[in-house]
Each structure stands twice: as C-alpha cells, then as structure tokens.
Amino acid sequence: MSGMTEVSSLTGRLLVATPALSDPNFDRAVVLLLDHDEEGSLGVVLNRPTPVGVEDILEGWGDLAGAPGVVFQGGPVSLDSALGVAVIPGEDGPLGWRRVHGAIGLVDLEAPPELLASALGSLRIFAGYAGWGPGQLEDELAEGAWYVVESEPGDVSSPVPERLWRAVLRRQRSELAMVATYPDDASLN
C-alpha cells in the first residue's frame, strides 16, 4: 500500500470536463483514466472521433472496432501512437489484453487480431492520450476543471460519442445532471 496513501487511485473512473475548463484540447471531453498513481495519470478522450478509419492505419483491426469504425483522438500527447481499449466480459481475458478496471482493458496492438477477436465485447482505437505529471491532475481537480464520475463499460463503445458528455452527466444522481443542459455557448443565454 506504499505510495497510494497520498493519491487515491482514480483508475477506471471518468473525468468529465467542467464548462469552466478553458483548454480547447478538453472542451466537453470525457476522459477514461487508464492509470492514476503518485507518478501521474494517463487516460484517453472517449468522445473525439476522427475521420480516419481504423483499417487505414491498423491492418486487421478495422473489423473488430465498434461503430463508428474510426480512430479517436485520445488526447494531445503522442498523436503518432495508438492505444487499443477493449471491453471483455468475464473473469479471464485473452492473451494480448490487460485488465485496467472491471471489464475494461488495454489491447496489445502488436498481437495478431485473430487472437482477441472472439473475446472482444467492444474495441476502440485511440491516437494519442491525455497525460498528467505527478500532482498535476490533483491540482486541476482542486481548481474545479473536472468532475470525477464512475465509468460504465458502454462508455468506451458509445455509438454516438458526440453525445457522451451530456449522457454521462445526465445519468448522475446529483446536481451534475443539471450541468448536462449547459449551453454550448453560454454567451448566447
């Protein structure tokens, strides 16, 4: 339990950008945290589809990616690298998959796609990721930049990712549900 006393792990939770967050990289972003500890945090933005098809950059993975079968911009860091996030129900995942939280895990994109095909519940491919150094995310949380909420396996494979920000907020059992109605441009109110 060493180290985790100062930082309570948020791995597997969602960071939902507050309307006050001014960084354009994260405007209305929903970030799935894949790793969070005293050394920093790493996640992927779940609601930024690109026009690039998965098959165009990763041969063999296109048929396994859920609709829309495009690459998502996972964040502003390392846009030339790809991360595969998959939901695999059940106790044991196949070779080439590492559990992160619950049924959500990371896919080894170097593995043959056939190895995972039968086990995959859903798969998303992300170009780049969102990263924070030690204490950086905690500072942003203290400033009110993010809401932290529980993830659901369906968040990774939302068929309409553009609506995910509102959908995640709307399902909260608190005043956060009201934030879902926040206008895209508050100056028009």
N, C-alpha and C positions, 0 to 999 in steps of 0.2 A: 504494500500500500504506500510505499515511499513516493513522494512527489505529488501524488494526487490529492494531498490534503489541502494544498492551496488552490488547486484548479479542479473543480468538479467537472468530470467529462461530459461534454455535450454531444459526443459521437452518436450519430444516428438521428439527431434532432434536426429541425429545420430552423434556419434563420430567415425571417421574413422582413424585408426592408421596410422601415417605417417611412411614412410620407416625408419625414424630416431629413432622411438620408440624401445628401446632395451629390454623392459620387455617381456620375452617369453610368458607370460600369454596373451599378447595382440598383438602378431605378426600378422599383417594383419587383426586385429579384426575390426568388425563393431559392435558398441555398441549402442543400443537404450536406451536413457535416460528416465527412468520412473519417476524420481523425481530429481529436482535440485533446491536448495534454499540455504539460508545462513547457514543452518545446515549441508549441504553436498549434495552428489549426489549418486544416485543408478541407475544402468542400467543392461541390460543383453546383452551378446555377441550373436549376431544373427547367426554367421557363424561357430559354433563349435559343429557339431552333434557328438553324442557318438554312440557306437554300441548297447546301451541299449534301448529296446523297451519301449514305454510309458506304455503299458499294463502290462509290467513286474513289474512296481513299483506303478502304479496308476490304480487300477481296475476300469473299466468302462470308462476311458478317452481315451483309445487307439484308438477306432473307430472315435473319434472326432478330434484327432490330424491330422494335414495335413501331406502329404508326404514330406520327409521321416518320418514315424511314430515313431521317436526315441526321446529320451531325449537329449536336448542340454546342453552343459556346459555353463551356463550363466555367469560364472566368477569364480574367485578364492575364493570368500567369501561364507561360509556356504554351502558347496557342498552337505550336507545332507538334505538341504531344497529344496522344489520345488516351482517354480513360474509358473503360467499359464498366458500367454499373448495371447489375442484374438482380432481379428478384427471383430467388429459388426457394420454393416452398419445401418444407420438410426439415428433418434433422441434419442430414449429411448432404453437403454439396458435392458436385463432381470435381475431379481434378481440373485445375485451371480456374478455380473460383475460390475467393477468400471471403468468409463472412465478416461483415463490418458491424452490423446491428440487425437483430431479428432475421428476417428473410433477405435483407439487402446485403449485397457483397460486391467485391471488385472482380472483374474478369481479366485473366491474363490474355491479352490480345495477341500474344505470340503463340498461344496454344492453337491447335487445329480447331476451327469452329465446330466440326463434327463431334468433338469430344464433349461439348457442352449443349449441343442442340436439343437433345431430348429432355434435358433437365430444366432448361430456361423457362421461367414464367414470363419474364419480360427483360428486354435489354435496351439500354440507351448508350450511345457513344458520345463522349464529350471531348471537344478540342479545348485544351487548357483547363485551368482550375482556378479557384479562389484560394488565396493563402494569406495567413496572418502569422507574424513572428510571435515570440513569447510575450504574453500580456497584451498584445495589440487588439485581439478580439474582445478581451475583457474591458479594455478602455472604450471600444466602440459600443459595447453593451451598456456601460455606465453612462455614456453620452446619449443613450436612447436611440441609437441608429438602427437597432434590430429588435424584433420580437423573437423570442425563442419558444417554439411550439413543438409538439410531438409530430413525428412523421408517420405516414401510413404507407404501406407498400405501393399502393396505387399512385402515390405522388411521383414516383420515379418514372412511371409509364403513362402519365396523364395524356389522353388522346388529344386534348386541346390545351397545350402548355401555356398559350397566351392568356388563359383564364385562371391559371393556377394561383396567382397572388390573391385574387378575390376569393377563390374557392377555399383556400387554406384558412384565410381569415374568417370567412363566413361560418366555418364549422366549429370555431372556438366557442366555448361556453362562458364568455365574458364580454366585457366591453370591446374587446378586439373584433368581435363580429361586426360591430358598427364601422370599424375602420375600412371594411370591405367596400363601403359605399362612398369612400373618399373620392372626390372627382379627380380625373387625370390632370386637370389644370385648375388648381384652387383659385387662381386669379379670375376665373370665369364665373365664380359664385357671386 
